[in-house]
Amino acid sequence: MGKLSIIVGLVAAALAAFYLLAAGGNDAPFPYPPNDRLAPSGAAGEMAVLAGGCFWGVEGVYDHTQGVTQAVSGFAGGEKATAHYEVVSEGNTGHAESVQILFDPSKISYGTVLKIFFSVAHDPTEKNRQGPDTGTQYRSVIFYASDAQKQMAESYIRELDAAHVYKHPIVTEVVPLKGFYAAEAEHQKFLDHNPTYPYIVFNDLPKLRHLKQLYPDLYKK
């Protein structure tokens, strides 16, 4: 095994340990949202829009989640005119790098989508940053599309905080979805198209391993 492979392996192990520590430092079952249930077979598809740092990793997690029919990297929180990667990267547009998740609610519930968001996709206790990335464009946000999504998101955050799942309070914002704008083509499926890209190797591939470890029945290749 070469030195680079050893370094990558060590970093991946350290990041996996970080996620466990962030979630209380143990392997206790991560709680489900209250009143979470699957919809009847044949129910109409649903949508969630979530922001949790660089969209490459968040999209990658949901691309590999059973029941998700499509995950799209993009921007939410600002105006359509400024929804461009280079502009958003300046950090003053109001946008957060976000992912639009389309899913079959008879196979995966909105509550489970949120559970993966909090337990795998990012660290919800980091404010205006995520890992090596800093700025409001990397903040943690749930953009709700209905009152039902709003109520579930807010009650779930209260539940997680009350259970002290994390060592620090959750800073995730829960705000109405006013618009989602897809990012440029080169940002779509970035993780799957660039599995050896150093940022992906160090920051995002550990999330996929964590997803498979925690939720093997929900993981898809």
PyMOL commands that place a pseudoatom at each C-alpha (Angstrom):
pseudoatom trace, name=CA, resn=MET, resi=1, chain=A, elem=C, hetatm=0, pos=[0.000, 0.000, 0.000]
pseudoatom trace, name=CA, resn=GLY, resi=2, chain=A, elem=C, hetatm=0, pos=[1.431, 3.391, -1.017]
pseudoatom trace, name=CA, resn=LYS, resi=3, chain=A, elem=C, hetatm=0, pos=[1.857, 6.326, 1.336]
pseudoatom trace, name=CA, resn=LEU, resi=4, chain=A, elem=C, hetatm=0, pos=[-1.058, 8.209, -0.254]
pseudoatom trace, name=CA, resn=SER, resi=5, chain=A, elem=C, hetatm=0, pos=[-3.381, 5.228, 0.235]
pseudoatom trace, name=CA, resn=ILE, resi=6, chain=A, elem=C, hetatm=0, pos=[-2.348, 4.982, 3.874]
pseudoatom trace, name=CA, resn=ILE, resi=7, chain=A, elem=C, hetatm=0, pos=[-2.957, 8.701, 4.424]
pseudoatom trace, name=CA, resn=VAL, resi=8, chain=A, elem=C, hetatm=0, pos=[-6.348, 8.516, 2.719]
pseudoatom trace, name=CA, resn=GLY, resi=9, chain=A, elem=C, hetatm=0, pos=[-7.307, 5.541, 4.863]
pseudoatom trace, name=CA, resn=LEU, resi=10, chain=A, elem=C, hetatm=0, pos=[-6.285, 7.277, 8.063]
pseudoatom trace, name=CA, resn=VAL, resi=11, chain=A, elem=C, hetatm=0, pos=[-8.167, 10.443, 7.144]
pseudoatom trace, name=CA, resn=ALA, resi=12, chain=A, elem=C, hetatm=0, pos=[-11.276, 8.437, 6.270]
pseudoatom trace, name=CA, resn=ALA, resi=13, chain=A, elem=C, hetatm=0, pos=[-11.126, 6.622, 9.590]
pseudoatom trace, name=CA, resn=ALA, resi=14, chain=A, elem=C, hetatm=0, pos=[-10.675, 9.896, 11.448]
pseudoatom trace, name=CA, resn=LEU, resi=15, chain=A, elem=C, hetatm=0, pos=[-13.654, 11.442, 9.683]
pseudoatom trace, name=CA, resn=ALA, resi=16, chain=A, elem=C, hetatm=0, pos=[-15.825, 8.428, 10.450]
pseudoatom trace, name=CA, resn=ALA, resi=17, chain=A, elem=C, hetatm=0, pos=[-14.852, 8.749, 14.099]
pseudoatom trace, name=CA, resn=PHE, resi=18, chain=A, elem=C, hetatm=0, pos=[-15.682, 12.464, 13.936]
pseudoatom trace, name=CA, resn=TYR, resi=19, chain=A, elem=C, hetatm=0, pos=[-19.240, 11.762, 12.839]
pseudoatom trace, name=CA, resn=LEU, resi=20, chain=A, elem=C, hetatm=0, pos=[-19.719, 9.352, 15.745]
pseudoatom trace, name=CA, resn=LEU, resi=21, chain=A, elem=C, hetatm=0, pos=[-18.289, 11.873, 18.189]
pseudoatom trace, name=CA, resn=ALA, resi=22, chain=A, elem=C, hetatm=0, pos=[-20.473, 14.662, 16.809]
pseudoatom trace, name=CA, resn=ALA, resi=23, chain=A, elem=C, hetatm=0, pos=[-23.518, 12.491, 17.443]
pseudoatom trace, name=CA, resn=GLY, resi=24, chain=A, elem=C, hetatm=0, pos=[-22.789, 11.973, 21.101]
pseudoatom trace, name=CA, resn=GLY, resi=25, chain=A, elem=C, hetatm=0, pos=[-19.695, 9.835, 20.770]
pseudoatom trace, name=CA, resn=ASN, resi=26, chain=A, elem=C, hetatm=0, pos=[-21.398, 6.430, 20.821]
pseudoatom trace, name=CA, resn=ASP, resi=27, chain=A, elem=C, hetatm=0, pos=[-23.229, 3.917, 18.654]
pseudoatom trace, name=CA, resn=ALA, resi=28, chain=A, elem=C, hetatm=0, pos=[-26.638, 4.473, 20.241]
pseudoatom trace, name=CA, resn=PRO, resi=29, chain=A, elem=C, hetatm=0, pos=[-29.523, 4.348, 17.732]
pseudoatom trace, name=CA, resn=PHE, resi=30, chain=A, elem=C, hetatm=0, pos=[-30.178, 7.729, 16.163]
pseudoatom trace, name=CA, resn=PRO, resi=31, chain=A, elem=C, hetatm=0, pos=[-33.804, 8.686, 16.941]
pseudoatom trace, name=CA, resn=TYR, resi=32, chain=A, elem=C, hetatm=0, pos=[-36.432, 8.951, 14.247]
pseudoatom trace, name=CA, resn=PRO, resi=33, chain=A, elem=C, hetatm=0, pos=[-38.595, 12.077, 13.975]
pseudoatom trace, name=CA, resn=PRO, resi=34, chain=A, elem=C, hetatm=0, pos=[-41.897, 11.890, 15.855]
pseudoatom trace, name=CA, resn=ASN, resi=35, chain=A, elem=C, hetatm=0, pos=[-44.913, 10.518, 13.994]
pseudoatom trace, name=CA, resn=ASP, resi=36, chain=A, elem=C, hetatm=0, pos=[-42.756, 9.429, 11.057]
pseudoatom trace, name=CA, resn=ARG, resi=37, chain=A, elem=C, hetatm=0, pos=[-44.326, 6.920, 8.669]
pseudoatom trace, name=CA, resn=LEU, resi=38, chain=A, elem=C, hetatm=0, pos=[-44.277, 5.821, 5.048]
pseudoatom trace, name=CA, resn=ALA, resi=39, chain=A, elem=C, hetatm=0, pos=[-47.023, 6.888, 2.659]
pseudoatom trace, name=CA, resn=PRO, resi=40, chain=A, elem=C, hetatm=0, pos=[-49.268, 4.287, 1.006]
pseudoatom trace, name=CA, resn=SER, resi=41, chain=A, elem=C, hetatm=0, pos=[-48.015, 2.642, -2.168]
pseudoatom trace, name=CA, resn=GLY, resi=42, chain=A, elem=C, hetatm=0, pos=[-48.692, 4.786, -5.213]
pseudoatom trace, name=CA, resn=ALA, resi=43, chain=A, elem=C, hetatm=0, pos=[-48.515, 8.101, -3.331]
pseudoatom trace, name=CA, resn=ALA, resi=44, chain=A, elem=C, hetatm=0, pos=[-47.301, 11.103, -5.290]
pseudoatom trace, name=CA, resn=GLY, resi=45, chain=A, elem=C, hetatm=0, pos=[-43.602, 11.891, -5.159]
pseudoatom trace, name=CA, resn=GLU, resi=46, chain=A, elem=C, hetatm=0, pos=[-42.347, 14.475, -2.683]
pseudoatom trace, name=CA, resn=MET, resi=47, chain=A, elem=C, hetatm=0, pos=[-39.513, 16.980, -2.537]
pseudoatom trace, name=CA, resn=ALA, resi=48, chain=A, elem=C, hetatm=0, pos=[-37.092, 18.150, 0.131]
pseudoatom trace, name=CA, resn=VAL, resi=49, chain=A, elem=C, hetatm=0, pos=[-34.528, 20.944, -0.178]
pseudoatom trace, name=CA, resn=LEU, resi=50, chain=A, elem=C, hetatm=0, pos=[-31.637, 20.795, 2.277]
pseudoatom trace, name=CA, resn=ALA, resi=51, chain=A, elem=C, hetatm=0, pos=[-28.372, 22.668, 2.723]
pseudoatom trace, name=CA, resn=GLY, resi=52, chain=A, elem=C, hetatm=0, pos=[-25.460, 21.296, 4.714]
pseudoatom trace, name=CA, resn=GLY, resi=53, chain=A, elem=C, hetatm=0, pos=[-22.141, 22.562, 3.428]
pseudoatom trace, name=CA, resn=CYS, resi=54, chain=A, elem=C, hetatm=0, pos=[-20.716, 21.825, -0.014]
pseudoatom trace, name=CA, resn=PHE, resi=55, chain=A, elem=C, hetatm=0, pos=[-23.491, 20.348, -2.122]
pseudoatom trace, name=CA, resn=TRP, resi=56, chain=A, elem=C, hetatm=0, pos=[-21.226, 17.694, -3.675]
pseudoatom trace, name=CA, resn=GLY, resi=57, chain=A, elem=C, hetatm=0, pos=[-21.275, 15.528, -0.562]
pseudoatom trace, name=CA, resn=VAL, resi=58, chain=A, elem=C, hetatm=0, pos=[-24.901, 16.121, 0.375]
pseudoatom trace, name=CA, resn=GLU, resi=59, chain=A, elem=C, hetatm=0, pos=[-26.044, 15.240, -3.137]
pseudoatom trace, name=CA, resn=GLY, resi=60, chain=A, elem=C, hetatm=0, pos=[-23.764, 12.203, -3.115]
pseudoatom trace, name=CA, resn=VAL, resi=61, chain=A, elem=C, hetatm=0, pos=[-25.351, 10.886, 0.070]
pseudoatom trace, name=CA, resn=TYR, resi=62, chain=A, elem=C, hetatm=0, pos=[-28.878, 11.105, -1.339]
pseudoatom trace, name=CA, resn=ASP, resi=63, chain=A, elem=C, hetatm=0, pos=[-27.846, 9.765, -4.741]
pseudoatom trace, name=CA, resn=HIS, resi=64, chain=A, elem=C, hetatm=0, pos=[-26.965, 6.597, -2.824]
pseudoatom trace, name=CA, resn=THR, resi=65, chain=A, elem=C, hetatm=0, pos=[-30.150, 6.460, -0.724]
pseudoatom trace, name=CA, resn=GLN, resi=66, chain=A, elem=C, hetatm=0, pos=[-32.948, 4.028, -1.537]
pseudoatom trace, name=CA, resn=GLY, resi=67, chain=A, elem=C, hetatm=0, pos=[-36.248, 5.717, -2.326]
pseudoatom trace, name=CA, resn=VAL, resi=68, chain=A, elem=C, hetatm=0, pos=[-34.619, 8.880, -3.672]
pseudoatom trace, name=CA, resn=THR, resi=69, chain=A, elem=C, hetatm=0, pos=[-35.459, 9.264, -7.343]
pseudoatom trace, name=CA, resn=GLN, resi=70, chain=A, elem=C, hetatm=0, pos=[-33.311, 12.329, -8.033]
pseudoatom trace, name=CA, resn=ALA, resi=71, chain=A, elem=C, hetatm=0, pos=[-30.895, 14.608, -6.198]
pseudoatom trace, name=CA, resn=VAL, resi=72, chain=A, elem=C, hetatm=0, pos=[-29.843, 17.924, -7.744]
pseudoatom trace, name=CA, resn=SER, resi=73, chain=A, elem=C, hetatm=0, pos=[-27.135, 20.303, -6.542]
pseudoatom trace, name=CA, resn=GLY, resi=74, chain=A, elem=C, hetatm=0, pos=[-28.105, 23.961, -6.561]
pseudoatom trace, name=CA, resn=PHE, resi=75, chain=A, elem=C, hetatm=0, pos=[-28.854, 27.075, -4.579]
pseudoatom trace, name=CA, resn=ALA, resi=76, chain=A, elem=C, hetatm=0, pos=[-31.664, 28.300, -2.343]
pseudoatom trace, name=CA, resn=GLY, resi=77, chain=A, elem=C, hetatm=0, pos=[-32.195, 31.297, -0.094]
pseudoatom trace, name=CA, resn=GLY, resi=78, chain=A, elem=C, hetatm=0, pos=[-31.361, 34.060, -2.557]
pseudoatom trace, name=CA, resn=GLU, resi=79, chain=A, elem=C, hetatm=0, pos=[-32.495, 35.474, -5.872]
pseudoatom trace, name=CA, resn=LYS, resi=80, chain=A, elem=C, hetatm=0, pos=[-32.477, 33.689, -9.222]
pseudoatom trace, name=CA, resn=ALA, resi=81, chain=A, elem=C, hetatm=0, pos=[-30.153, 36.303, -10.728]
pseudoatom trace, name=CA, resn=THR, resi=82, chain=A, elem=C, hetatm=0, pos=[-27.354, 35.437, -8.297]
pseudoatom trace, name=CA, resn=ALA, resi=83, chain=A, elem=C, hetatm=0, pos=[-27.757, 31.642, -8.423]
pseudoatom trace, name=CA, resn=HIS, resi=84, chain=A, elem=C, hetatm=0, pos=[-24.386, 30.982, -10.023]
pseudoatom trace, name=CA, resn=TYR, resi=85, chain=A, elem=C, hetatm=0, pos=[-21.526, 29.134, -8.366]
pseudoatom trace, name=CA, resn=GLU, resi=86, chain=A, elem=C, hetatm=0, pos=[-18.880, 31.836, -8.678]
pseudoatom trace, name=CA, resn=VAL, resi=87, chain=A, elem=C, hetatm=0, pos=[-21.281, 34.527, -7.439]
pseudoatom trace, name=CA, resn=VAL, resi=88, chain=A, elem=C, hetatm=0, pos=[-22.608, 32.448, -4.538]
pseudoatom trace, name=CA, resn=SER, resi=89, chain=A, elem=C, hetatm=0, pos=[-19.024, 31.660, -3.531]
pseudoatom trace, name=CA, resn=GLU, resi=90, chain=A, elem=C, hetatm=0, pos=[-18.559, 35.328, -2.638]
pseudoatom trace, name=CA, resn=GLY, resi=91, chain=A, elem=C, hetatm=0, pos=[-20.826, 34.662, 0.365]
pseudoatom trace, name=CA, resn=ASN, resi=92, chain=A, elem=C, hetatm=0, pos=[-23.150, 37.665, 0.130]
pseudoatom trace, name=CA, resn=THR, resi=93, chain=A, elem=C, hetatm=0, pos=[-26.055, 36.463, -2.045]
pseudoatom trace, name=CA, resn=GLY, resi=94, chain=A, elem=C, hetatm=0, pos=[-28.198, 34.908, 0.685]
pseudoatom trace, name=CA, resn=HIS, resi=95, chain=A, elem=C, hetatm=0, pos=[-27.944, 31.573, -1.091]
pseudoatom trace, name=CA, resn=ALA, resi=96, chain=A, elem=C, hetatm=0, pos=[-26.823, 28.363, 0.541]
pseudoatom trace, name=CA, resn=GLU, resi=97, chain=A, elem=C, hetatm=0, pos=[-25.392, 25.512, -1.492]
pseudoatom trace, name=CA, resn=SER, resi=98, chain=A, elem=C, hetatm=0, pos=[-28.408, 23.202, -1.422]
pseudoatom trace, name=CA, resn=VAL, resi=99, chain=A, elem=C, hetatm=0, pos=[-29.712, 19.914, -2.744]
pseudoatom trace, name=CA, resn=GLN, resi=100, chain=A, elem=C, hetatm=0, pos=[-33.176, 19.277, -4.115]
pseudoatom trace, name=CA, resn=ILE, resi=101, chain=A, elem=C, hetatm=0, pos=[-34.207, 15.731, -3.223]
pseudoatom trace, name=CA, resn=LEU, resi=102, chain=A, elem=C, hetatm=0, pos=[-37.093, 14.057, -5.031]
pseudoatom trace, name=CA, resn=PHE, resi=103, chain=A, elem=C, hetatm=0, pos=[-38.261, 10.882, -3.327]
pseudoatom trace, name=CA, resn=ASP, resi=104, chain=A, elem=C, hetatm=0, pos=[-40.927, 8.212, -3.246]
pseudoatom trace, name=CA, resn=PRO, resi=105, chain=A, elem=C, hetatm=0, pos=[-42.675, 8.645, 0.132]
pseudoatom trace, name=CA, resn=SER, resi=106, chain=A, elem=C, hetatm=0, pos=[-43.864, 5.027, 0.051]
pseudoatom trace, name=CA, resn=LYS, resi=107, chain=A, elem=C, hetatm=0, pos=[-40.226, 3.902, 0.133]
pseudoatom trace, name=CA, resn=ILE, resi=108, chain=A, elem=C, hetatm=0, pos=[-38.571, 6.607, 2.242]
pseudoatom trace, name=CA, resn=SER, resi=109, chain=A, elem=C, hetatm=0, pos=[-40.352, 9.145, 4.433]
pseudoatom trace, name=CA, resn=TYR, resi=110, chain=A, elem=C, hetatm=0, pos=[-39.557, 12.827, 4.767]
pseudoatom trace, name=CA, resn=GLY, resi=111, chain=A, elem=C, hetatm=0, pos=[-38.607, 12.065, 8.359]
pseudoatom trace, name=CA, resn=THR, resi=112, chain=A, elem=C, hetatm=0, pos=[-36.021, 9.522, 7.231]
pseudoatom trace, name=CA, resn=VAL, resi=113, chain=A, elem=C, hetatm=0, pos=[-34.666, 12.019, 4.699]
pseudoatom trace, name=CA, resn=LEU, resi=114, chain=A, elem=C, hetatm=0, pos=[-34.143, 14.380, 7.651]
pseudoatom trace, name=CA, resn=LYS, resi=115, chain=A, elem=C, hetatm=0, pos=[-32.652, 11.636, 9.799]
pseudoatom trace, name=CA, resn=ILE, resi=116, chain=A, elem=C, hetatm=0, pos=[-29.982, 11.005, 7.154]
pseudoatom trace, name=CA, resn=PHE, resi=117, chain=A, elem=C, hetatm=0, pos=[-29.418, 14.749, 6.850]
pseudoatom trace, name=CA, resn=PHE, resi=118, chain=A, elem=C, hetatm=0, pos=[-28.676, 15.075, 10.566]
pseudoatom trace, name=CA, resn=SER, resi=119, chain=A, elem=C, hetatm=0, pos=[-26.837, 11.817, 11.156]
pseudoatom trace, name=CA, resn=VAL, resi=120, chain=A, elem=C, hetatm=0, pos=[-24.817, 11.402, 7.947]
pseudoatom trace, name=CA, resn=ALA, resi=121, chain=A, elem=C, hetatm=0, pos=[-24.880, 14.280, 5.459]
pseudoatom trace, name=CA, resn=HIS, resi=122, chain=A, elem=C, hetatm=0, pos=[-23.377, 17.012, 7.654]
pseudoatom trace, name=CA, resn=ASP, resi=123, chain=A, elem=C, hetatm=0, pos=[-22.713, 18.318, 11.168]
pseudoatom trace, name=CA, resn=PRO, resi=124, chain=A, elem=C, hetatm=0, pos=[-25.723, 20.469, 12.123]
pseudoatom trace, name=CA, resn=THR, resi=125, chain=A, elem=C, hetatm=0, pos=[-23.892, 22.123, 15.016]
pseudoatom trace, name=CA, resn=GLU, resi=126, chain=A, elem=C, hetatm=0, pos=[-21.476, 24.078, 12.791]
pseudoatom trace, name=CA, resn=LYS, resi=127, chain=A, elem=C, hetatm=0, pos=[-22.664, 27.618, 12.050]
pseudoatom trace, name=CA, resn=ASN, resi=128, chain=A, elem=C, hetatm=0, pos=[-21.887, 29.140, 8.662]
pseudoatom trace, name=CA, resn=ARG, resi=129, chain=A, elem=C, hetatm=0, pos=[-19.319, 26.483, 7.908]
pseudoatom trace, name=CA, resn=GLN, resi=130, chain=A, elem=C, hetatm=0, pos=[-18.921, 22.800, 7.234]
pseudoatom trace, name=CA, resn=GLY, resi=131, chain=A, elem=C, hetatm=0, pos=[-15.590, 21.078, 7.556]
pseudoatom trace, name=CA, resn=PRO, resi=132, chain=A, elem=C, hetatm=0, pos=[-12.987, 23.087, 5.620]
pseudoatom trace, name=CA, resn=ASP, resi=133, chain=A, elem=C, hetatm=0, pos=[-15.567, 25.429, 4.043]
pseudoatom trace, name=CA, resn=THR, resi=134, chain=A, elem=C, hetatm=0, pos=[-16.611, 28.686, 5.693]
pseudoatom trace, name=CA, resn=GLY, resi=135, chain=A, elem=C, hetatm=0, pos=[-19.233, 31.289, 4.847]
pseudoatom trace, name=CA, resn=THR, resi=136, chain=A, elem=C, hetatm=0, pos=[-22.995, 31.680, 4.948]
pseudoatom trace, name=CA, resn=GLN, resi=137, chain=A, elem=C, hetatm=0, pos=[-23.260, 29.760, 1.679]
pseudoatom trace, name=CA, resn=TYR, resi=138, chain=A, elem=C, hetatm=0, pos=[-22.272, 26.651, 3.672]
pseudoatom trace, name=CA, resn=ARG, resi=139, chain=A, elem=C, hetatm=0, pos=[-24.817, 27.079, 6.459]
pseudoatom trace, name=CA, resn=SER, resi=140, chain=A, elem=C, hetatm=0, pos=[-27.180, 24.334, 7.599]
pseudoatom trace, name=CA, resn=VAL, resi=141, chain=A, elem=C, hetatm=0, pos=[-30.749, 24.907, 6.384]
pseudoatom trace, name=CA, resn=ILE, resi=142, chain=A, elem=C, hetatm=0, pos=[-33.986, 23.005, 5.932]
pseudoatom trace, name=CA, resn=PHE, resi=143, chain=A, elem=C, hetatm=0, pos=[-36.070, 24.779, 3.286]
pseudoatom trace, name=CA, resn=TYR, resi=144, chain=A, elem=C, hetatm=0, pos=[-39.597, 23.563, 3.944]
pseudoatom trace, name=CA, resn=ALA, resi=145, chain=A, elem=C, hetatm=0, pos=[-42.162, 23.304, 1.151]
pseudoatom trace, name=CA, resn=SER, resi=146, chain=A, elem=C, hetatm=0, pos=[-45.227, 22.800, 3.358]
pseudoatom trace, name=CA, resn=ASP, resi=147, chain=A, elem=C, hetatm=0, pos=[-46.480, 23.339, 6.900]
pseudoatom trace, name=CA, resn=ALA, resi=148, chain=A, elem=C, hetatm=0, pos=[-46.131, 19.598, 7.503]
pseudoatom trace, name=CA, resn=GLN, resi=149, chain=A, elem=C, hetatm=0, pos=[-42.424, 19.730, 6.596]
pseudoatom trace, name=CA, resn=LYS, resi=150, chain=A, elem=C, hetatm=0, pos=[-41.943, 22.788, 8.804]
pseudoatom trace, name=CA, resn=GLN, resi=151, chain=A, elem=C, hetatm=0, pos=[-43.594, 21.145, 11.804]
pseudoatom trace, name=CA, resn=MET, resi=152, chain=A, elem=C, hetatm=0, pos=[-41.649, 17.917, 11.433]
pseudoatom trace, name=CA, resn=ALA, resi=153, chain=A, elem=C, hetatm=0, pos=[-38.308, 19.698, 11.003]
pseudoatom trace, name=CA, resn=GLU, resi=154, chain=A, elem=C, hetatm=0, pos=[-38.813, 21.950, 14.020]
pseudoatom trace, name=CA, resn=SER, resi=155, chain=A, elem=C, hetatm=0, pos=[-40.083, 19.158, 16.259]
pseudoatom trace, name=CA, resn=TYR, resi=156, chain=A, elem=C, hetatm=0, pos=[-37.217, 16.880, 15.214]
pseudoatom trace, name=CA, resn=ILE, resi=157, chain=A, elem=C, hetatm=0, pos=[-34.623, 19.512, 16.034]
pseudoatom trace, name=CA, resn=ARG, resi=158, chain=A, elem=C, hetatm=0, pos=[-36.204, 19.971, 19.457]
pseudoatom trace, name=CA, resn=GLU, resi=159, chain=A, elem=C, hetatm=0, pos=[-36.162, 16.203, 19.969]
pseudoatom trace, name=CA, resn=LEU, resi=160, chain=A, elem=C, hetatm=0, pos=[-32.490, 15.877, 19.009]
pseudoatom trace, name=CA, resn=ASP, resi=161, chain=A, elem=C, hetatm=0, pos=[-31.468, 18.795, 21.223]
pseudoatom trace, name=CA, resn=ALA, resi=162, chain=A, elem=C, hetatm=0, pos=[-33.499, 17.500, 24.174]
pseudoatom trace, name=CA, resn=ALA, resi=163, chain=A, elem=C, hetatm=0, pos=[-31.884, 14.071, 23.801]
pseudoatom trace, name=CA, resn=HIS, resi=164, chain=A, elem=C, hetatm=0, pos=[-28.406, 15.657, 23.668]
pseudoatom trace, name=CA, resn=VAL, resi=165, chain=A, elem=C, hetatm=0, pos=[-27.628, 13.669, 20.542]
pseudoatom trace, name=CA, resn=TYR, resi=166, chain=A, elem=C, hetatm=0, pos=[-24.904, 16.216, 19.808]
pseudoatom trace, name=CA, resn=LYS, resi=167, chain=A, elem=C, hetatm=0, pos=[-22.466, 17.792, 22.211]
pseudoatom trace, name=CA, resn=HIS, resi=168, chain=A, elem=C, hetatm=0, pos=[-23.459, 21.252, 20.963]
pseudoatom trace, name=CA, resn=PRO, resi=169, chain=A, elem=C, hetatm=0, pos=[-26.853, 22.783, 20.041]
pseudoatom trace, name=CA, resn=ILE, resi=170, chain=A, elem=C, hetatm=0, pos=[-28.163, 22.347, 16.513]
pseudoatom trace, name=CA, resn=VAL, resi=171, chain=A, elem=C, hetatm=0, pos=[-27.911, 25.560, 14.485]
pseudoatom trace, name=CA, resn=THR, resi=172, chain=A, elem=C, hetatm=0, pos=[-29.903, 24.391, 11.454]
pseudoatom trace, name=CA, resn=GLU, resi=173, chain=A, elem=C, hetatm=0, pos=[-32.262, 27.053, 10.119]
pseudoatom trace, name=CA, resn=VAL, resi=174, chain=A, elem=C, hetatm=0, pos=[-35.826, 26.095, 9.180]
pseudoatom trace, name=CA, resn=VAL, resi=175, chain=A, elem=C, hetatm=0, pos=[-37.116, 28.549, 6.589]
pseudoatom trace, name=CA, resn=PRO, resi=176, chain=A, elem=C, hetatm=0, pos=[-39.685, 28.569, 3.762]
pseudoatom trace, name=CA, resn=LEU, resi=177, chain=A, elem=C, hetatm=0, pos=[-38.564, 27.500, 0.308]
pseudoatom trace, name=CA, resn=LYS, resi=178, chain=A, elem=C, hetatm=0, pos=[-38.917, 30.472, -2.025]
pseudoatom trace, name=CA, resn=GLY, resi=179, chain=A, elem=C, hetatm=0, pos=[-37.048, 28.979, -4.935]
pseudoatom trace, name=CA, resn=PHE, resi=180, chain=A, elem=C, hetatm=0, pos=[-34.466, 26.370, -5.877]
pseudoatom trace, name=CA, resn=TYR, resi=181, chain=A, elem=C, hetatm=0, pos=[-32.032, 26.917, -8.732]
pseudoatom trace, name=CA, resn=ALA, resi=182, chain=A, elem=C, hetatm=0, pos=[-29.959, 24.078, -10.146]
pseudoatom trace, name=CA, resn=ALA, resi=183, chain=A, elem=C, hetatm=0, pos=[-26.199, 24.567, -10.223]
pseudoatom trace, name=CA, resn=GLU, resi=184, chain=A, elem=C, hetatm=0, pos=[-24.077, 24.354, -13.337]
pseudoatom trace, name=CA, resn=ALA, resi=185, chain=A, elem=C, hetatm=0, pos=[-23.745, 20.965, -15.061]
pseudoatom trace, name=CA, resn=GLU, resi=186, chain=A, elem=C, hetatm=0, pos=[-20.204, 20.373, -13.830]
pseudoatom trace, name=CA, resn=HIS, resi=187, chain=A, elem=C, hetatm=0, pos=[-21.463, 20.281, -10.223]
pseudoatom trace, name=CA, resn=GLN, resi=188, chain=A, elem=C, hetatm=0, pos=[-24.094, 17.597, -10.813]
pseudoatom trace, name=CA, resn=LYS, resi=189, chain=A, elem=C, hetatm=0, pos=[-23.136, 14.048, -9.690]
pseudoatom trace, name=CA, resn=PHE, resi=190, chain=A, elem=C, hetatm=0, pos=[-19.696, 15.467, -8.863]
pseudoatom trace, name=CA, resn=LEU, resi=191, chain=A, elem=C, hetatm=0, pos=[-18.939, 12.757, -6.293]
pseudoatom trace, name=CA, resn=ASP, resi=192, chain=A, elem=C, hetatm=0, pos=[-19.755, 9.879, -8.639]
pseudoatom trace, name=CA, resn=HIS, resi=193, chain=A, elem=C, hetatm=0, pos=[-17.893, 11.478, -11.537]
pseudoatom trace, name=CA, resn=ASN, resi=194, chain=A, elem=C, hetatm=0, pos=[-14.816, 12.399, -9.471]
pseudoatom trace, name=CA, resn=PRO, resi=195, chain=A, elem=C, hetatm=0, pos=[-14.297, 9.704, -6.796]
pseudoatom trace, name=CA, resn=THR, resi=196, chain=A, elem=C, hetatm=0, pos=[-10.514, 10.327, -6.616]
pseudoatom trace, name=CA, resn=TYR, resi=197, chain=A, elem=C, hetatm=0, pos=[-10.759, 14.123, -6.335]
pseudoatom trace, name=CA, resn=PRO, resi=198, chain=A, elem=C, hetatm=0, pos=[-8.957, 14.954, -3.059]
pseudoatom trace, name=CA, resn=TYR, resi=199, chain=A, elem=C, hetatm=0, pos=[-11.831, 17.005, -1.596]
pseudoatom trace, name=CA, resn=ILE, resi=200, chain=A, elem=C, hetatm=0, pos=[-14.239, 14.140, -2.282]
pseudoatom trace, name=CA, resn=VAL, resi=201, chain=A, elem=C, hetatm=0, pos=[-11.857, 11.519, -0.868]
pseudoatom trace, name=CA, resn=PHE, resi=202, chain=A, elem=C, hetatm=0, pos=[-11.240, 13.389, 2.383]
pseudoatom trace, name=CA, resn=ASN, resi=203, chain=A, elem=C, hetatm=0, pos=[-14.651, 14.979, 3.006]
pseudoatom trace, name=CA, resn=ASP, resi=204, chain=A, elem=C, hetatm=0, pos=[-17.383, 13.069, 1.202]
pseudoatom trace, name=CA, resn=LEU, resi=205, chain=A, elem=C, hetatm=0, pos=[-16.530, 9.397, 0.653]
pseudoatom trace, name=CA, resn=PRO, resi=206, chain=A, elem=C, hetatm=0, pos=[-16.502, 8.876, 4.451]
pseudoatom trace, name=CA, resn=LYS, resi=207, chain=A, elem=C, hetatm=0, pos=[-20.139, 10.033, 4.441]
pseudoatom trace, name=CA, resn=LEU, resi=208, chain=A, elem=C, hetatm=0, pos=[-21.073, 7.249, 2.033]
pseudoatom trace, name=CA, resn=ARG, resi=209, chain=A, elem=C, hetatm=0, pos=[-19.318, 4.700, 4.211]
pseudoatom trace, name=CA, resn=HIS, resi=210, chain=A, elem=C, hetatm=0, pos=[-21.153, 6.092, 7.221]
pseudoatom trace, name=CA, resn=LEU, resi=211, chain=A, elem=C, hetatm=0, pos=[-24.481, 5.889, 5.366]
pseudoatom trace, name=CA, resn=LYS, resi=212, chain=A, elem=C, hetatm=0, pos=[-23.824, 2.236, 4.510]
pseudoatom trace, name=CA, resn=GLN, resi=213, chain=A, elem=C, hetatm=0, pos=[-22.750, 1.488, 8.085]
pseudoatom trace, name=CA, resn=LEU, resi=214, chain=A, elem=C, hetatm=0, pos=[-25.739, 3.129, 9.784]
pseudoatom trace, name=CA, resn=TYR, resi=215, chain=A, elem=C, hetatm=0, pos=[-28.456, 2.336, 7.242]
pseudoatom trace, name=CA, resn=PRO, resi=216, chain=A, elem=C, hetatm=0, pos=[-27.465, -0.699, 5.174]
pseudoatom trace, name=CA, resn=ASP, resi=217, chain=A, elem=C, hetatm=0, pos=[-31.070, -1.253, 4.055]
pseudoatom trace, name=CA, resn=LEU, resi=218, chain=A, elem=C, hetatm=0, pos=[-31.243, 2.288, 2.676]
pseudoatom trace, name=CA, resn=TYR, resi=219, chain=A, elem=C, hetatm=0, pos=[-27.869, 2.298, 0.922]
pseudoatom trace, name=CA, resn=LYS, resi=220, chain=A, elem=C, hetatm=0, pos=[-27.749, 1.835, -2.840]
pseudoatom trace, name=CA, resn=LYS, resi=221, chain=A, elem=C, hetatm=0, pos=[-24.646, 1.588, -5.012]
for i in range(1, 221): cmd.bond("trace and resi %d" % i, "trace and resi %d" % (i + 1))
show_as sticks, trace
zoom trace
